[in-house]
Amino acid sequence: MEFGGIGFGELLVILLIALIIFGPHRLPEIARKMGETVRHFTQATADLNRKIEEETREDVKDLKEAARELGEDISSEVKRIDSEIKEDGPPDPQAPPRSPQPPAQDEHQTGEDRSG
């Protein structure tokens, strides 16, 4: 059995040390204060989580809307391209395949002198 990452044996050693340091009369008071501190810490953590969620909720909503709109834009663009391809018809099987022409190179761009 573990409590906050501390095993039973470790917890027992901590309690014995606290008993020796503070004595049996102050131990209940210290345990009560520790409980209050843990409760306040837990409450503060929950409040912080709630505030973070409230602050980010609107941003997440906006991001989801933007993603949805982007998906719709992509879908409509794919449909438009698909319809253009269908309008052009299938390629002519007897037509020679197109070979891409390399761009003409200017001798000023390449740095080569071709005059001889």
Long-range contacts (C-beta under 8 A, 24 or more apart in sequence): none
